[in-house]
Amino acid sequence: MPKKRTTTSKKRRATPKKKGSAFLFRLIISLFLLFSLAVVYLDAKVRYSLNDRQWQLPARVYARPLTLQLGKVISVEELRTELRLLGYIGGPGASKPGMFKRIDSEFWVYLRGRTTAQQYVKPQRIHVVIDNKKIALLDTVEGHSNKRKPKTIQFEPLEIGSIYPGHKEDRILVQLASISKTLPDTLLAVEDKHFYQHFGVSVTAIGRALFANIKAGRTVQGGSTITQQLVKNVFLNRGRTLWRKVVEAIMAVLVELHFSKDEILESYVNEVYLGQEGSRSIHGFALASKHYFNRPLAELTTGQIALLVGMIKGPAYYNPWRYPDRAKQRRNTVLQVMSQHKLIDSDELTAYTQEELLLAKSNALEGVYPAYIDLVRRQLRRDYSNKSLQTNGLNIHTAFDPLVQIYAEKSLAKVLSDKPAGIQGAVVVTDVSNGDVVAVVGGRQMRFAGFNRALDAVRPIGSLMKPVIYLAALESPDKYTLATTVSDRAFVVKGEDGTVWSPRNFSRQEHGDVLLHRALSQSYNKAAARLGMDVGVDSVLHMAGRLGLKRELASLPAMLLGAGELSPIEVAGMYQTIAASGVYSPLRTIVKIADSNGKPVARYPVSQTRVVDPALMHLLHYSMLEVVREGTGKSAYAQLSKEFAVAGKTGTTNDLRDSWFAGYAGDYLSVVWLGRDDNKSAGLTGSNGALRVWTEFIKQASRKPMDFSVPAGISYYWVDEENGLLSREVCEGARLLPFLTGTAPTSRSACKATIPGVWKWFKRLF
């Protein structure tokens, strides 16, 4: 009996052990299956995502290319500025592409090679001589003396921005075979000496890092291989948890399984994070080269390569703009490593460690043009999806002119420098000849993306509507000429709902009967409102539509004095037609689009339609010239040459909330707005605010006065300024006015000859 009990007891004790073993076995199997599924998932992610990510190329946006030709108007300083923007390095010689030499007004420039839609243009050296702000000599150098001198020389276009994916990452892809061997050699020496020996994870490196960190009592060294760093950049967050490190190691092994060492290294060169430009993160050495040095990767010096490699350890910590001493110390550490690995000799080490950082910009956001890129993006969305713009590597060629942009920014900054911080501004500049938008400033902080006032500040335009009223009236020459009298006296308009509208002049004074041309130049509100009511509000709005206005404004009397709200870009669209003498051109930013290989995808030709007769436009131009010569804009000629013809119109809204000026020379139309975002009073009229910005801009940027030649169908007559009747040059108060042929007054005013009038007539006669 005791034996049986013992046997039974043994059997009972064995049962739980079997159950425990079975549970453990099932647990191990389950964990193995979960691990296998995880590995399969990570494997698929590695195989497909890494390749896909490499093809997520943002659309790159380029300015107009700088073109040189004999006789082109450009100053020595402007050419030097253009070369600096393109990343050309000045020095005693121009021995390599991307370099130039300057002696006084002579330049020797070694142009970079570039790919056009037709062919590859080889690098070449050119000689340029500038005399009196014009190109006096243009020739190629070295072995080209027997060839004809080139008619034009074109540089590679300046990249001004990109339309990058939603994750805000940007990169320029390069192939490992196309870059200097110095970069990958330095990269491996500093980051992963045994890259070609390990299989994604280096136990030696992990052990060495662990020992160094324990010894220091903090994290001073990492043990990640280049493959692990690539995985972290592409797939994982920047956390430091144990689980993330395990996943990183697994994925690193999988990457090594599917890709060659050179493919991994090439991906790393294109992927590594190297800094920030506003909201855009800078990935890859090629983009970092442009970001910090404004040069192609192939043109970097050894010291510049050392700085970029050194920044991998901490792009923010070693930011060369914020912490130049840290950056230089880190660069020199990398140079020491390069010397130890025989990548440079001792003399080179000494030279490069003494070298300055050679940064091309003063800060990360210099050369960033968010307002213009915003306009480009909006126009692109009409034809392309966001995905195409963010991943297909399109090359967007625009009409952007960097010199004009600089002048617009400087002009706005100068005027706002003595204004309260709450005063904002916007500037839009177009090419009068074709409607190209060549510059846009969206606010006081010109380098920061945000509220783009040039496109989105929809504000009352005040007196900027008046030229439209007068143009609509002049289209009825049997009723209105520049010599027609119009009353500038008080009147009341009653609406159907019982509301009363009674316009008043800015000066609070009335001027009685005045000639139509003077009412416009002096910006009399009551005269303009009377004229607009006589012509009809609908007729005025119809004329605005013909000039290019797309926004529908309410057909109310107050619209005649600018109660209608428009953005600066909308005003520019309307005034562009005025500046172009009645030829409507839709505002254009994009000239053409090419794919990532440079093959043309789309072209955006200039479209022009005559909407107003040129003779009629001549009458309006006369009055708008008068605005700047004698009227509300006359302060412009305190800075401009009296012989330089310009025209425009001031605009001021109630309580001095908005200050406007829209004006043009022969080359550029510029619309300027100043005001406050909260719509409180800015304390500025059009004359003492926006006009100052406009004048500064035209003084610097414009090279061509307005064309005021007399078109067919126009005849000039002397008239009496008091009553608009015919007069003579020698008579007191006589003024020479243009008329559509056959519409001049027939009655003659009494003439009181004056000595100045007779003398002026006598001088002109002889």
C-alpha positions in Angstrom: 0.0 0.0 0.0 2.7 2.6 0.8 4.4 1.8 -2.5 1.1 2.5 -4.4 0.6 5.8 -2.6 4.2 6.7 -3.5 3.6 5.9 -7.1 0.4 7.9 -7.2 2.1 10.8 -5.5 4.8 10.8 -8.1 2.3 10.9 -11.0 0.4 13.7 -9.4 3.6 15.8 -9.0 4.5 15.3 -12.7 1.3 16.7 -14.2 1.9 20.4 -13.4 5.4 20.1 -14.8 4.1 19.0 -18.1 1.5 21.7 -18.1 4.2 24.3 -17.4 6.4 23.1 -20.1 3.6 23.1 -22.6 2.7 26.7 -21.7 6.4 27.8 -22.0 6.6 26.0 -25.3 3.5 27.8 -26.6 4.8 31.1 -25.4 8.1 30.6 -27.1 6.3 29.6 -30.4 4.0 32.7 -30.1 6.9 35.0 -29.5 8.8 33.5 -32.3 5.8 33.9 -34.6 5.3 37.5 -33.5 9.0 38.2 -34.0 8.9 36.6 -37.4 5.8 38.7 -38.4 7.6 41.8 -37.1 10.7 40.9 -39.1 8.6 40.3 -42.2 6.9 43.7 -41.7 10.1 45.5 -41.2 11.7 43.7 -44.1 8.9 44.8 -46.4 9.2 48.4 -45.1 12.9 48.4 -45.7 12.7 46.9 -49.2 10.0 49.2 -50.5 10.1 52.4 -48.4 13.8 53.1 -48.8 13.5 53.0 -52.6 10.3 55.0 -52.6 11.7 57.6 -50.3 14.7 58.2 -52.6 12.3 59.2 -55.4 10.3 61.8 -53.3 12.0 64.8 -54.9 10.5 68.2 -54.3 9.8 70.6 -57.1 12.6 73.0 -57.4 11.9 76.6 -58.2 14.3 78.7 -60.2 14.7 82.5 -60.9 15.1 83.8 -64.4 18.7 83.1 -65.6 21.1 86.0 -65.7 21.8 86.8 -69.3 24.6 89.1 -70.4 24.8 90.9 -73.8 26.5 93.9 -75.2 24.8 97.1 -74.1 22.9 95.5 -71.3 22.3 97.9 -68.4 23.9 96.4 -65.3 26.3 98.0 -62.8 29.5 96.5 -61.4 27.8 96.0 -58.0 24.8 94.3 -59.6 26.9 91.8 -61.5 28.9 91.1 -58.4 25.7 90.6 -56.4 24.3 88.2 -59.0 27.6 86.2 -59.0 27.5 86.0 -55.2 23.9 84.8 -55.2 24.9 82.1 -57.7 27.7 81.0 -55.3 30.6 82.2 -57.4 33.7 82.7 -55.4 35.8 85.8 -56.0 39.6 85.7 -55.7 42.9 86.4 -57.4 42.1 83.9 -60.2 39.2 82.2 -61.9 40.9 78.8 -62.4 37.9 76.6 -61.8 34.1 76.6 -62.6 32.3 78.6 -60.0 35.0 81.2 -59.6 35.6 84.8 -60.8 38.1 87.5 -60.7 37.3 91.2 -60.7 39.6 94.2 -61.3 37.7 97.5 -61.1 35.0 97.2 -63.8 36.4 94.1 -65.5 35.3 90.5 -64.6 36.8 87.2 -65.6 34.2 84.5 -64.8 34.5 80.7 -65.0 31.0 79.6 -65.8 29.7 76.2 -64.5 28.5 73.6 -66.9 24.8 73.3 -67.1 22.2 71.1 -68.9 19.5 72.8 -71.0 16.6 71.3 -72.8 18.7 71.1 -75.9 22.2 70.2 -74.8 24.9 70.2 -72.1 26.7 73.5 -72.0 30.4 73.0 -71.1 32.1 75.2 -68.5 33.7 78.2 -70.1 35.6 81.4 -69.0 34.2 84.8 -70.1 35.5 88.3 -69.9 33.1 91.2 -69.2 33.8 94.9 -69.1 31.3 97.3 -67.7 31.4 101.0 -68.6 28.9 103.6 -67.3 26.6 100.8 -66.0 26.5 99.1 -69.4 28.3 96.0 -70.8 31.0 97.4 -73.1 32.8 94.1 -73.8 31.7 90.5 -73.7 33.9 87.7 -74.9 35.0 84.2 -74.1 38.6 83.4 -73.0 41.2 80.7 -73.8 41.5 79.4 -77.3 38.4 81.2 -78.6 40.1 84.3 -80.1 39.4 83.1 -83.7 35.7 82.6 -83.1 33.0 85.3 -83.3 32.3 87.0 -80.0 29.1 85.6 -78.4 26.0 87.7 -78.7 24.7 86.5 -75.3 26.0 84.6 -72.3 23.6 82.9 -70.0 24.3 81.6 -66.5 22.7 78.8 -64.7 19.4 79.9 -63.0 19.4 80.6 -59.3 17.4 78.2 -57.2 15.1 80.2 -55.0 13.2 77.5 -53.2 11.4 74.2 -53.4 7.9 72.8 -52.9 8.7 69.9 -50.6 6.6 67.1 -49.1 4.3 67.5 -46.2 7.0 66.1 -43.8 9.0 69.3 -44.6 12.1 67.4 -45.7 14.1 68.6 -48.6 17.1 67.0 -50.4 19.1 67.0 -53.6 20.0 63.5 -54.8 23.5 62.8 -55.9 25.2 59.6 -57.0 28.2 58.3 -55.1 30.2 58.1 -58.3 29.7 61.8 -59.1 31.1 63.2 -55.9 34.6 63.8 -54.7 36.2 60.7 -53.0 37.1 63.0 -50.1 33.6 63.1 -48.8 32.9 59.3 -48.4 36.4 58.7 -47.1 36.1 61.4 -44.5 32.6 60.2 -43.6 33.8 56.6 -43.0 36.9 57.8 -41.0 34.7 59.8 -38.7 31.4 57.9 -38.4 32.1 54.2 -39.3 35.7 53.0 -39.9 34.6 49.4 -40.3 31.6 50.1 -42.5 32.7 47.6 -45.2 33.4 44.9 -42.6 30.3 44.7 -40.4 26.8 43.6 -41.4 24.8 46.6 -40.2 25.6 46.4 -36.5 29.1 46.7 -35.0 29.5 45.0 -31.6 33.0 46.5 -31.3 31.6 50.1 -31.8 28.8 49.4 -29.3 31.3 48.1 -26.7 33.7 51.0 -27.2 30.8 53.6 -26.9 29.5 51.9 -23.8 32.9 52.0 -22.1 33.4 55.7 -23.0 29.9 56.6 -21.7 30.3 54.8 -18.4 33.7 56.4 -17.9 32.4 59.9 -18.6 29.2 59.3 -16.6 27.1 60.6 -19.6 26.5 59.9 -23.2 29.6 61.2 -25.0 29.9 58.7 -27.9 27.5 56.7 -30.0 27.9 53.2 -31.3 25.6 53.4 -34.3 26.9 52.4 -37.7 26.2 54.4 -40.8 23.5 51.8 -41.7 21.9 52.3 -38.3 22.0 56.0 -38.7 20.3 55.7 -42.1 17.6 53.5 -40.6 17.1 56.1 -37.8 16.8 59.0 -40.3 14.5 57.2 -42.7 12.2 55.1 -40.5 12.4 55.9 -36.8 12.0 58.8 -34.4 14.8 60.4 -32.5 13.9 58.7 -29.2 16.5 56.7 -27.2 14.5 53.8 -25.8 15.9 50.3 -25.7 13.0 49.0 -27.9 13.8 51.6 -30.6 17.5 50.5 -30.5 16.5 46.9 -31.0 14.2 47.7 -33.9 17.0 49.9 -35.4 19.5 47.0 -35.2 17.1 44.5 -36.8 16.3 47.0 -39.6 20.0 47.7 -40.1 20.7 44.0 -40.7 17.8 43.8 -43.2 19.1 46.9 -45.0 22.4 45.2 -45.4 20.7 42.1 -46.6 18.9 43.9 -49.5 21.3 46.7 -50.5 25.0 46.8 -51.4 27.4 48.8 -49.2 27.7 51.5 -51.9 24.0 51.8 -52.2 23.7 52.2 -48.4 26.5 54.8 -48.3 24.9 56.7 -51.2 21.5 56.7 -49.5 23.2 58.0 -46.3 24.9 60.8 -48.2 21.5 61.8 -49.6 19.5 61.3 -46.3 21.6 62.5 -43.3 20.0 65.4 -41.4 22.2 68.5 -41.5 20.2 71.5 -40.4 17.1 73.6 -40.6 15.9 76.4 -42.8 12.7 77.7 -41.1 10.2 74.8 -41.3 12.3 73.0 -44.0 14.7 70.4 -42.8 18.0 70.1 -44.7 18.8 66.5 -45.7 21.8 65.2 -47.5 25.2 66.7 -48.3 24.3 68.1 -51.7 21.5 70.3 -50.2 23.6 71.2 -47.2 26.3 72.4 -49.5 23.9 74.8 -51.1 22.4 75.8 -47.8 25.6 76.7 -46.0 28.0 77.5 -48.9 25.7 78.2 -51.8 27.9 76.0 -54.0 27.5 72.6 -55.7 28.9 69.7 -53.6 31.6 69.1 -56.2 33.0 72.6 -55.6 33.5 72.4 -51.8 36.9 72.7 -50.3 38.3 70.1 -47.9 37.6 72.3 -45.0 34.0 72.8 -46.0 33.5 69.0 -46.4 35.1 68.6 -42.9 32.6 71.0 -41.4 29.5 69.2 -42.9 30.8 65.8 -41.8 31.4 67.2 -38.3 27.9 68.6 -38.1 26.3 65.1 -38.3 27.0 64.8 -34.6 24.6 67.7 -33.9 23.4 70.1 -36.6 21.8 72.4 -34.1 24.6 72.3 -31.6 27.3 73.0 -34.3 25.2 75.5 -36.3 27.9 77.6 -37.8 25.8 80.8 -37.9 24.8 80.6 -34.3 27.9 79.0 -32.8 30.8 79.6 -35.2 33.4 78.8 -32.6 31.9 75.4 -31.8 31.5 74.7 -35.5 35.2 75.6 -36.2 36.4 73.4 -33.3 34.3 70.5 -34.6 35.6 71.0 -38.1 39.2 71.0 -36.9 38.5 67.8 -35.0 37.4 66.2 -38.2 40.5 67.5 -40.0 42.6 65.9 -37.3 40.9 62.5 -38.0 41.5 63.1 -41.8 45.2 63.7 -41.1 45.4 60.5 -39.0 43.9 58.5 -41.9 46.3 60.1 -44.4 43.5 61.9 -46.2 45.4 65.2 -45.9 49.0 65.9 -45.1 50.3 68.0 -42.2 50.6 71.2 -44.3 47.0 70.9 -45.5 45.9 70.3 -41.9 47.6 73.5 -40.8 46.1 75.5 -43.7 42.6 74.2 -43.3 42.4 74.6 -39.5 43.3 78.2 -40.0 40.7 78.8 -42.7 37.5 80.7 -42.0 34.2 78.8 -42.2 33.5 80.4 -45.7 29.8 80.5 -45.2 28.0 82.1 -48.2 25.1 83.7 -46.2 24.7 85.7 -43.0 22.0 83.3 -41.7 20.0 80.3 -42.6 17.1 82.2 -44.1 19.1 84.6 -46.3 18.1 83.9 -49.9 14.7 82.5 -48.9 11.7 84.0 -50.7 8.6 82.6 -49.1 6.1 85.2 -50.5 7.1 84.5 -54.1 7.2 80.8 -53.6 3.7 81.0 -52.2 2.5 82.7 -55.4 4.2 80.0 -57.5 2.7 77.2 -55.5 -0.8 78.7 -55.9 -0.5 79.0 -59.6 1.0 75.5 -59.9 -2.0 73.9 -58.1 -4.2 74.8 -61.0 -2.3 72.2 -63.1 -0.6 69.8 -60.7 -1.5 67.8 -57.7 0.4 68.2 -54.4 1.8 64.8 -54.8 3.3 65.6 -58.2 4.8 68.8 -56.8 6.2 67.1 -53.7 7.7 63.9 -55.2 8.3 64.1 -58.9 11.3 66.4 -58.9 9.9 69.0 -61.3 12.0 72.0 -62.2 9.9 75.2 -62.1 11.4 78.1 -64.0 9.9 81.4 -63.1 10.2 85.1 -63.9 11.6 86.0 -60.5 14.4 88.6 -60.6 16.7 88.4 -57.6 18.0 92.0 -58.1 14.5 93.5 -58.3 13.5 91.5 -55.2 16.5 92.9 -53.3 15.6 96.4 -54.3 11.9 95.9 -53.3 12.9 94.4 -49.9 15.4 97.2 -49.1 12.9 99.9 -50.1 10.2 98.5 -47.8 12.7 97.9 -44.9 14.1 101.4 -45.2 10.7 103.1 -44.8 9.5 100.7 -42.1 12.6 101.1 -40.1 11.3 104.3 -38.5 7.7 103.0 -38.1 6.1 101.2 -35.2 6.5 97.4 -35.2 2.8 97.0 -35.9 3.0 98.7 -39.3 3.2 96.0 -42.0 3.8 96.2 -45.7 3.6 94.4 -49.0 5.2 95.0 -52.5 4.3 93.4 -55.8 6.5 94.1 -58.9 5.6 93.2 -62.5 7.4 93.6 -65.8 5.4 96.2 -67.8 6.1 94.5 -71.1 4.6 91.1 -70.4 2.9 90.9 -67.0 5.6 88.7 -65.4 5.6 89.0 -61.6 9.3 89.6 -60.9 9.3 90.2 -57.1 7.0 89.8 -54.2 7.4 91.0 -50.6 4.8 89.6 -48.2 5.5 91.5 -45.0 7.9 93.1 -42.6 9.7 89.8 -41.8 10.6 89.0 -45.4 12.3 85.7 -44.8 9.6 84.0 -42.7 6.7 82.1 -44.3 3.4 83.1 -42.8 0.6 85.5 -43.6 1.4 86.7 -47.2 0.0 90.2 -47.3 0.9 90.6 -51.0 -1.6 87.9 -51.8 -4.0 87.8 -48.8 -4.2 91.3 -47.3 -7.6 92.2 -48.8 -8.0 95.8 -47.9 -10.0 98.9 -49.1 -8.0 100.5 -52.0 -9.1 104.1 -51.6 -8.3 106.4 -54.5 -6.6 103.6 -56.5 -10.1 103.1 -58.1 -10.2 106.7 -59.5 -8.2 106.0 -62.7 -10.7 103.4 -63.6 -13.5 105.9 -63.2 -11.8 108.5 -65.4 -11.0 105.9 -68.0 -14.6 104.7 -68.1 -15.7 108.4 -68.5 -13.1 109.2 -71.3 -14.5 106.3 -73.3 -17.4 108.6 -74.0 -15.4 111.4 -75.7 -18.6 113.2 -76.8 -19.2 113.9 -73.1 -15.8 113.8 -71.4 -12.3 115.0 -72.3 -9.4 116.0 -70.0 -10.7 119.6 -70.4 -14.2 118.8 -69.3 -15.2 120.6 -66.1 -16.5 118.5 -63.2 -18.0 119.8 -59.9 -16.1 119.2 -56.7 -18.9 120.2 -54.5 -20.9 118.4 -51.8 -23.8 116.1 -52.9 -25.8 113.3 -51.4 -26.7 109.9 -52.8 -29.8 108.1 -51.3 -29.9 104.4 -51.5 -33.0 102.3 -52.0 -32.9 101.2 -48.4 -32.9 104.8 -47.2 -29.1 105.0 -46.5 -27.3 108.2 -47.4 -23.9 108.5 -48.9 -22.1 111.9 -49.0 -18.4 111.8 -50.0 -16.0 114.3 -48.7 -12.5 115.4 -49.7 -9.4 114.4 -47.6 -8.7 118.1 -47.0 -12.4 118.8 -46.1 -12.4 121.6 -48.7 -14.4 122.0 -51.9 -12.8 123.2 -55.1 -15.8 124.1 -57.2 -15.6 123.4 -61.0 -12.3 121.9 -62.0 -11.0 120.3 -65.2 -11.2 116.6 -65.3 -7.4 116.0 -65.5 -6.8 118.2 -62.4 -9.5 116.4 -60.4 -7.6 113.2 -61.0 -4.1 114.5 -60.3 -5.2 116.2 -57.1 -7.4 113.2 -56.1 -10.6 115.1 -55.4 -13.1 112.7 -53.9 -16.3 114.6 -54.6 -15.4 115.2 -58.3 -14.5 111.5 -58.7 -17.7 110.4 -57.0 -19.9 112.7 -59.2 -18.2 111.6 -62.3 -18.6 107.9 -61.3 -22.2 108.3 -60.6 -22.8 110.0 -63.9 -20.9 107.3 -65.8 -22.6 104.6 -63.7 -21.1 102.3 -61.0 -21.7 99.3 -63.1 -19.8 100.8 -66.0 -16.9 101.6 -63.8 -16.8 98.0 -62.4 -17.1 96.7 -66.0 -14.0 98.7 -66.9 -12.2 97.3 -63.8 -13.0 93.8 -65.1 -11.6 94.7 -68.6 -8.4 95.9 -67.0 -8.0 92.5 -65.3 -9.9 92.6 -62.0 -11.4 89.1 -61.3 -13.0 89.7 -57.9 -16.7 90.8 -58.0 -17.3 94.0 -56.1 -20.7 95.2 -54.9 -22.2 97.8 -57.2 -22.5 100.5 -54.6 -21.6 104.2 -54.8 -18.9 103.8 -52.1 -17.0 101.5 -54.5 -16.1 104.6 -56.5 -13.9 105.9 -53.7 -12.2 102.5 -53.1 -14.5 100.9 -50.4 -14.0 97.7 -52.4 -11.4 95.5 -50.9 -8.5 94.0 -53.0 -5.1 92.5 -52.3 -1.9 94.0 -53.7 -1.6 91.3 -56.3 -5.1 92.0 -57.5 -4.4 95.7 -57.7 -1.2 94.9 -59.7 -3.3 92.8 -62.1 -5.5 95.8 -62.8 -2.7 98.4 -63.0 -0.5 96.2 -65.2 -3.0 96.8 -68.0 -2.9 100.5 -67.4 0.9 100.5 -67.4 0.9 98.5 -70.6 -1.2 101.1 -72.4 -4.4 99.0 -72.5 -2.9 95.6 -73.2 -4.1 93.0 -70.7 -1.6 90.2 -69.7 -2.6 87.7 -67.0 0.0 88.0 -64.3 2.6 85.2 -64.8 5.2 83.7 -62.5 5.9 80.4 -64.2 7.7 80.5 -67.5 8.2 76.7 -68.1 8.4 73.4 -66.3 10.8 70.6 -66.9 11.0 67.1 -65.4 13.9 65.9 -63.2 16.0 65.2 -66.3 15.5 68.7 -67.8 13.0 67.6 -70.4 10.3 70.2 -71.0 6.9 69.3 -69.6 4.9 72.5 -70.0 5.4 76.1 -71.2 3.4 79.1 -70.1 3.7 81.6 -72.9 2.9 85.3 -72.5 -0.8 86.0 -73.4 -1.7 89.6 -74.4 -5.0 91.1 -75.4 -5.7 94.7 -76.2 -8.7 95.8 -74.1 -8.5 99.6 -74.3 -7.6 101.8 -77.2 -4.0 103.2 -76.9 -5.1 106.7 -77.7 -7.6 106.6 -74.8 -4.8 105.2 -72.5 -2.6 108.1 -73.5 -5.2 110.5 -72.0 -5.1 108.5 -68.7 -1.3 108.4 -68.7 -1.2 112.1 -69.1 -3.2 112.6 -65.9 -1.3 109.9 -64.0 2.0 111.5 -65.0 0.5 114.7 -63.6 -0.3 112.9 -60.3 3.5 112.5 -59.8 4.6 115.8 -61.3 2.1 118.1 -59.7 -0.5 116.2 -57.7 -0.6 113.9 -54.6 2.5 112.0 -55.7 4.8 115.0 -56.4 7.2 114.2 -53.5 8.5 111.3 -55.7 10.5 113.9 -57.8 12.4 115.0 -54.7 14.5 111.8 -55.4 13.9 111.0 -59.0 15.4 112.9 -62.0 13.0 115.4 -63.5 13.6 113.8 -66.9 12.7 110.3 -65.8 9.0 109.9 -66.7 6.9 107.9 -64.2 3.2 107.7 -63.4 1.0 106.4 -60.7 -1.8 107.0 -58.1 -1.9 107.4 -54.4 -4.5 105.7 -52.2 -5.5 106.5 -48.6 -8.5 104.9 -46.8 -10.6 106.2 -43.9 -8.9 107.0 -40.6 -5.5 106.5 -42.4 -5.8 102.7 -42.1 -4.3 101.9 -45.4 -1.6 103.6 -47.4 -1.3 102.6 -51.1 0.7 103.6 -54.2 0.5 102.0 -57.6 2.9 103.3 -60.1 5.1 102.5 -63.1 8.1 103.4 -65.2 8.9 102.0 -68.6 10.1 98.6 -67.2 8.4 98.0 -63.8 5.0 98.4 -62.3 5.1 98.3 -58.5 2.1 98.2 -56.1 2.9 99.0 -52.4 0.6 98.7 -49.4 1.3 99.8 -45.8 -1.1 99.2 -42.9 -1.8 97.2 -39.7 -3.0 93.7 -39.6 -5.5 94.6 -36.9 -7.0 97.3 -39.2 -6.3 100.1 -36.7 -5.1 103.4 -38.1 -1.5 103.3 -39.4 -1.4 107.1 -39.4 -0.1 107.1 -43.0 -1.5 108.6 -46.2 -0.6 107.2 -49.6 1.9 110.0 -50.1 3.8 109.8 -46.8 3.8 106.0 -46.6 3.5 103.7 -49.7 4.8 106.4 -52.1 8.1 106.6 -50.2 8.6 102.8 -50.6 7.7 103.0 -54.3 10.1 105.9 -54.9 13.0 104.2 -53.2 12.3 101.1 -55.3 12.1 102.9 -58.7 15.2 105.0 -57.9 17.2 101.8 -57.4 15.6 99.3 -59.8 14.2 101.1 -62.8 16.4 101.7 -65.8 13.7 102.8 -68.3 11.4 105.8 -68.1 7.8 105.5 -69.1 7.1 105.6 -72.8 4.9 108.7 -73.4 5.1 108.8 -77.1 2.0 110.2 -78.8 0.0 107.4 -80.5 -2.2 107.8 -83.6 -5.5 109.5 -82.9 -4.1 112.0 -80.4 -3.8 115.8 -81.0 -2.5 118.4 -78.4 -4.1 121.8 -77.9 -3.5 124.7 -75.5 -6.5 125.2 -73.2 -7.4 127.6 -70.5 -7.0 125.8 -67.1 -10.0 127.8 -65.6 -12.7 126.9 -68.1 -11.2 124.3 -70.5 -11.6 126.4 -73.6 -9.0 126.8 -76.3 -6.1 129.1 -75.5 -2.6 129.8 -76.7 0.8 129.1 -75.3 1.5 132.7 -74.5 -1.8 133.1 -72.5 -2.0 133.2 -68.7 -3.1 129.8 -67.3 -2.7 128.0 -70.6 -1.9 124.3 -70.5 -1.1 121.8 -73.3 -3.6 118.9 -73.2 -4.0 115.8 -75.3 -7.4 115.1 -77.0 -8.7 112.3 -79.1 -8.7 113.7 -82.6 -11.8 115.7 -83.3 -12.8 116.1 -79.6 -10.9 119.3 -78.7 -13.0 122.3 -77.6 -14.1 124.7 -80.4 -14.7 127.8 -78.4 -11.8 130.0 -77.5 -11.1 131.7 -74.1 -10.0 135.3 -73.7 -6.2 135.5 -73.7 -4.1 137.5 -71.4 -0.6 137.3 -72.6 2.2 136.9 -70.0 5.9 137.7 -70.2 6.9 134.1 -69.1 4.5 132.7 -71.7 5.8 134.9 -74.5 9.4 134.1 -73.5 8.7 130.3 -73.5 7.0 130.6 -76.9 10.0 132.6 -78.2 12.6 130.1 -77.0 10.7 127.1 -78.4 10.3 129.0 -81.8 14.1 129.6 -82.1 
